[in-house]
Amino acid sequence: MILGINISLLLGLIIPPLIYALIIYLTAPYRSVSFKNGLLFMMGGVVSITLIHTIYLLIPSLIASTSTLNESSFLKYFFRVALLEELVKYIMLVTIMKFINKEGLIKHPFRYMFYFALVGLGFAVIENMTYVRMYGEEVLYIRTITSTIMHMIFGMIFGYWIGLSKIYKSKFENRSVFGVITNKHKKLKVFIYTLIGFLSALTYHGMYNYNLVTSEESSKIISMIIIVLGLLSCKLLANNLNTQWKNRMKK
C-alpha cells in the first residue's frame, strides 16, 4: 500500500493486458500499427464497458439472472451478454478509427485485428476490476490468463473479418459470383464480412461464457482448450491476412 493505494492490485490489473498488447505489436507487420494509437483503443475498451453498465442500468431485464441451466441460460450468454458486449466494442472501434492519425502507417488490414484486440483488453481491465470488487483479489490471477486473453481473442477474430473486407481483388482474379459482386459493391462486402466477424466473435464469446456456467467440474479444462484453440486460430488468421495483403501489394 502507498498512500492507501493497493499498488500490486493496480499493476495486476494493468500490466498483463499491456504485455499482451506489446506481444501482438512486436509480431505485427512492420509499420502496420501504432502502439500509441493502440492505447487509445484500449481506453475505448474502458469506455465501452462503462457504456455496457449504463445500458444494464437503464434496461435491467438484460441482466435478469437464470436460476436453471435451460434454454434461457443459452439465450442469456449468447444473445444478451456476448451480443451486447461485442456490439459495443465494435462501436468503439469504428468511432476511434475515424479520429486516429494514420500518418506514416501503411493501410495494412492487420491493424483491425490489433486495434480490436486492444479494445477487448481495455474492456477486460474494467471487467476484472469489477470481479475483484465482488469476489476478492484472488479471482484476478485466473482471469488474467483466461477472460482477459479471451476478450483479446474475440477482438482479433472480429478484426480479421473487417480487415479481410478491406482487401480488394482485381477484376478477373476472383471469378466466383460472390467475389465478383462483393468486389464491385465495396460497401456490401464490408457489411457482409463485418456481419460474419460479429457472428464469429459472438459465437466464440457465448461458447466460452456458457461453458463456465454449465460444464461444472470440467469447465476449467474446456476453458483452457477454448483459449488455446483461440490463440492458434488468431495466429493462423493473422498469417492469412498478411499473406493476402502481400499478394495484393504485388499486383
N, C-alpha and C positions, 0 to 999 in steps of 0.2 A: 504494500500500500504506500502511495506517495500522495500527500495532501488529500487523503481519503479516497484516492482513485485506485482501483484494482488494475494495476498496470499489466500484470500477467494475463488477466482475462481480456483486457483490451487488445494486447498483442495476439492472443489466441484467436480473437475474432477477425483481426485484420491481416495478420501476416500470412496464414495459409492461402487465402484467396489471391493475395498479391504474388505469392510464389507460383501458384497455378497459372496466373496470368503471364508471369515472366517466362515460364516454360513454353507456353504457346507462342509468345512473342519471339523468343530466341530461335524457335523452329519454323517460324513463318517465312515465306519467300521474302527476299531482300527488298526493302523499301515498299512493301505492300501495306504495312500497317504502322500506326504511330502509337507508341506506348502512352504518350502524353494524352492523345485523344482517347485512348482506351480507358484512362482514368475517368474521363467524362462519362463514358458509357457505364462504368462501374457505379458512378454516382447516380446515373439514370436508373440503375437497378435498385438502388436505395430508395429513390423516389417512387419507383413502380410498386414496391411492397407497401409503401405508405398509401398509395392510391388504392391498393387492394384492401387495406384495413378500412379506408374511408367507405369503399363500396360495401364491405361487410357491415359497417355501422349503419349505413343507410338502408341496406337490404338484408336484414338478419336471417331471412329464410335461406340464404345462400350457404350459411354455415350451420344449418339445423343438423344436429347430431343424429346418427343412425345407431340404434342400440343392437341391431342384429345384423349378421353377415348375409344380406339378401340382395335383391336387385337394387334396392335403394342405395346400398353401400357402393355398388358398382357405379351407379349413376353419379353419386356424390364425388367419388375420387377421379372419375374420368371426365364427366361433363359439368362439374361445378368447379372443383379445386384446380385441376390441371388446365381446363379450358380457360378459366378466368386468368390464371397466372401467366400462361403463355401468351394470351391476347394482350395483357397489359405490358409485358416485357417487349412484345413486338411493337406496340405503340411507342414505347420509349426509344427503341432502336431507330425507328423511322423518324421520329421527332428530332433526335440528336443528329442523325445523318444529314439533315437539312442545314445544319449550322456549323458542322466541324470544318476546319481548314484542311483541305486536301492538297495544298501546295507542296510540291516536291515528292508526292507519292504516286506510284502507278495505280491505275484503277483495277487492281487485281481483285477478282471475286472472293479470294480468301478473306478479305477484310470483313466480310459479312459474318463469317464463322468466328473470327477473332472478337469483333465488337459485340456480337450477340452473346458469346461466351462470357464476356466481362459484364454485360447486363445481368446475366444469370448469377455471376459471382457476387455482384453488388446486392442482388436480391437475397442471396444466401446469407450475407453478413447480418442483415437485419432480422432475417428469419431465425438465424442461430441465436441472436441476442434475445429474441422473444422466447425461445425454448429454454435458454439459460435462466431467464427470469422465472419461468414456470416450473422448471424441473431441477435447477441447480447446475453448477459448473461442470459436473461430471458428464453431462449429455453433450457438451461441446466437443469432446475428444472424438467420439464416434461420428458426430455429424460432420466434423472436418474432413473425414475420409469417406463419407457416404453422401449425405444430402448436398453438401457443398459441391462436390465433384459432379453429382447428378445434375444440378442446375447448370453447371458449365456444359455438360454433355447435351442437355436439352437445347441450349442455345446454339451449340455447334451444329447439331442436326438440322435445326430450323435454318440457321445461317447458310448451310451448304446449299439448300434448295433455292434460297434467294440469290446466292452467288451464281448458281448454275443458270438461273434465269437471265443473267446479265451476259452470258456468252452466246453470241450470235454466229450462226454458220453462214457460209457463202450460199449463193442462190441454188447451186446444183450439188452441193455437198451432201445434203440430207434429203433423200428422195421419199421419205415416209410422208404420208398425208399429214400426220400430226406435226412433224418437223417443218414442213413447208408452211402450214397455216400459222404456227406459233412464231416462226421467224419472220413472217410477213406482218403479223399483228403483234408487235412487241409488248404492248400493254396487256394483251390477252395472255401472252407467255408468262409475264411477270405474275399476273393474277393466279394462273393455274399452278405454277411452281411454288408460289408463296403459300397457296392453299395446301399443297402436298406437304410442304415443310411444316406448316401449322399442325396438320393432322398427324404427321410423323412424330413431332415433339410431344403433342398431346397424348398420343398412344403410349409412348415410352414413359412419359411422366405419370400417366394414370396407372400403367402397369407396375411401376415402382411403388407408388403410394398404396395401391390395392394389395400388393404383396405384403407390405409391412403390417397391414391391418388383418389380413385373412390367413396368412401362412403359419402363424404362431411360431412353434419352435424352429421350423425350417426357414423362417423369414430372413434370418441373417445370412445363411449360405446362399439363398436365392438372390438376396440383395447384392452380395459380392459378385455373383455371376452376372447379374444385370450391369453392374458397374464396369466389370472387366470387358464384357461384350460391347458396352457403350464406348469405352475408350478405344478399343480396337476398331470399332466402326468409324469413329471420328477420324482416326488416323488414315483409314482407307478412303474415307470421303475427302479428306484434305488432299491426299495424294491424287485422287481422281480429278478434283477441281483444278489442281495445279497442272496436271497433265493436259487437260482440255484447254486451259488457258495458254499454255506454251504452244500447243498446236495451232491455236488461233493467231498467236503472235508470229508464227512462221508463214502464215498466208499472205 
